[in-house]
């Protein structure tokens, strides 16, 4: 079923976001991450598309040491000069995809997400009212692309898959789109948003 989503529904969903999700939600028997988590932030960039709202995502460079080739939101570690996680997310979006800071209306944040790699990541949702020329950061980002929010908000498009991780089977959400295999923390954050939207529309 196609899910029609507008900005009003997104604002309402964000207002009811929980406090935390983790890469271990589906894996209670897997050893949890360390407690001294590093701060990170990502931007969930929303922009008008041909048939509604799109979400901008990136494909990480295959040359990277960590998470090569994976689908991700623009984002990264919160640096000392970043006043807030939101500031970090906006800075990283400028660096990674060329999104000007002044073009983003921050709508709010979703539940923070704890990753298996030891980060506590804050997803910042932003609305981009005007088109911009995306620019993939050389060496970090292989591709910048869009996925219709209607696809990502449809809970029927999510699957649970798994693989061995450090000798234990780890299960995770996936939400593929065309040639893009969206999984792990990115899919979990999107699933959380989809859950909120579905709850509001029921």
C-alpha positions in Angstrom: 0.0 0.0 0.0 1.4 3.4 -1.0 1.8 5.7 2.0 1.0 9.4 1.3 3.0 11.6 3.7 3.1 15.3 4.0 5.1 17.7 6.2 2.3 18.0 8.7 2.4 14.2 9.3 6.2 14.3 9.6 6.1 17.1 12.2 3.5 15.3 14.2 5.5 12.0 14.0 8.7 13.7 15.2 7.0 15.3 18.1 6.2 11.7 19.4 9.6 10.2 18.8 11.0 7.9 21.5 14.3 8.3 23.3 16.5 5.6 21.8 16.8 2.7 19.4 19.8 0.5 18.9 21.4 -1.9 16.5 20.6 -4.5 19.2 16.8 -4.1 19.1 16.5 -7.4 17.2 19.4 -9.1 18.9 18.9 -9.3 22.7 21.4 -12.1 23.0 24.2 -10.3 21.2 26.7 -8.6 23.4 25.8 -4.9 23.8 28.2 -2.1 22.8 30.5 -0.4 25.2 29.1 2.2 27.5 31.5 5.1 26.6 29.6 5.9 23.4 31.0 8.5 21.0 28.6 11.3 19.9 27.5 11.4 16.3 24.7 13.0 14.3 23.1 12.5 10.9 20.8 14.6 8.8 17.6 13.0 7.4 17.2 15.5 4.5 13.7 15.8 3.1 13.1 17.6 -0.2 10.2 17.8 -2.7 10.3 15.1 -5.4 8.4 14.4 -8.5 5.6 12.5 -6.7 5.9 13.8 -3.1 8.6 14.1 -0.6 12.0 12.4 -1.2 14.7 11.5 1.3 18.3 12.2 0.3 20.8 9.4 1.0 24.4 8.7 0.2 26.4 5.7 -0.9 29.7 5.7 1.0 33.0 5.3 -0.9 34.2 1.7 -1.3 37.6 2.9 -0.4 36.6 3.9 3.2 37.9 1.8 6.1 34.6 1.8 8.0 31.3 0.8 6.3 32.6 1.0 2.7 29.9 1.1 0.1 27.0 1.2 2.6 24.0 3.5 2.3 23.9 6.2 4.9 22.6 9.6 5.8 25.0 12.5 5.5 26.6 12.8 9.0 29.4 11.9 11.3 31.1 12.5 14.6 30.2 15.5 16.7 33.4 17.6 16.7 34.5 19.8 19.6 33.6 22.9 17.6 30.0 21.7 17.0 27.7 23.5 19.5 25.0 20.8 19.2 24.4 17.5 17.4 22.2 19.5 15.0 25.1 21.8 14.2 27.2 18.7 13.5 24.6 17.1 11.2 24.3 20.3 9.2 28.0 20.7 8.9 28.5 17.2 7.7 25.7 17.6 5.2 27.5 20.6 3.8 30.8 18.7 3.6 29.4 15.5 2.3 26.7 16.5 -0.2 27.1 20.3 -0.6 23.9 21.2 1.2 24.0 24.9 2.3 23.3 25.3 6.0 20.9 28.2 5.3 18.6 26.0 3.1 17.7 23.6 5.9 14.7 24.0 8.1 15.2 21.8 11.1 12.0 20.0 11.9 13.3 18.2 15.0 15.1 15.0 16.0 14.2 11.3 16.0 15.1 8.9 18.8 18.9 8.6 19.2 20.4 5.4 17.8 23.2 3.4 19.4 25.3 1.5 16.8 27.3 -1.7 17.1 30.4 0.5 16.4 30.0 2.4 19.7 28.3 5.6 18.5 25.2 7.3 19.9 23.8 8.9 16.8 21.2 11.7 16.8 19.0 11.8 13.6 18.1 15.4 12.8 15.2 15.8 10.3 15.5 18.7 8.0 13.3 20.1 5.2 15.0 21.6 2.2 12.5 24.0 0.5 14.7 24.9 -2.5 16.6 22.7 -4.9 20.4 22.7 -4.6 23.3 21.2 -6.6 24.4 18.1 -4.7 28.1 17.5 -4.6 29.5 14.2 -3.4 32.5 14.7 -1.1 35.6 13.2 -2.8 37.0 10.2 -1.1 34.0 9.9 1.3 30.8 9.7 -0.8 30.5 7.7 -4.0 26.9 8.8 -4.8 24.1 11.1 -3.7 20.6 9.8 -4.5 17.0 10.1 -3.5 14.3 7.7 -2.3 10.6 8.5 -2.2 9.4 8.9 1.4 6.3 7.0 0.4 8.4 3.9 -0.2 10.3 4.3 3.1 7.1 5.0 5.1 5.5 1.8 3.8 6.1 -0.8 6.6 5.5 -3.6 4.0 8.8 -2.7 2.4 10.9 -3.6 5.4 12.4 -7.0 5.9 14.5 -8.6 8.7 17.7 -10.2 7.5 20.9 -11.4 9.3 24.5 -12.3 9.1 27.3 -13.4 11.4 29.0 -10.6 13.2 31.9 -11.3 15.6 30.9 -14.9 15.8 27.2 -14.2 16.6 24.2 -14.0 14.3 23.0 -10.4 14.1 19.6 -9.5 12.6 18.8 -6.1 11.2 16.2 -4.2 9.1 16.5 -3.7 5.4 14.4 -1.5 3.0 15.9 -2.0 -0.5 15.2 0.6 -3.2 16.1 -0.3 -6.8 19.9 -1.0 -6.8 20.4 0.4 -3.3 20.5 -2.0 -0.4 19.5 0.1 2.6 20.2 -1.7 5.9 21.5 -1.5 9.4 21.4 1.8 11.3 20.1 3.7 8.3 17.2 1.3 7.8 16.5 1.2 11.6 16.2 5.0 11.8 13.9 5.0 8.7 11.8 2.1 10.2 11.4 4.2 13.4 10.1 7.1 11.4 7.8 4.8 9.4 6.4 3.4 12.6 5.6 6.9 13.9 3.9 7.9 10.7 1.9 4.7 10.6 0.8 5.1 14.2 -0.4 8.7 13.5 -2.3 7.6 10.4 -4.1 4.7 12.1 
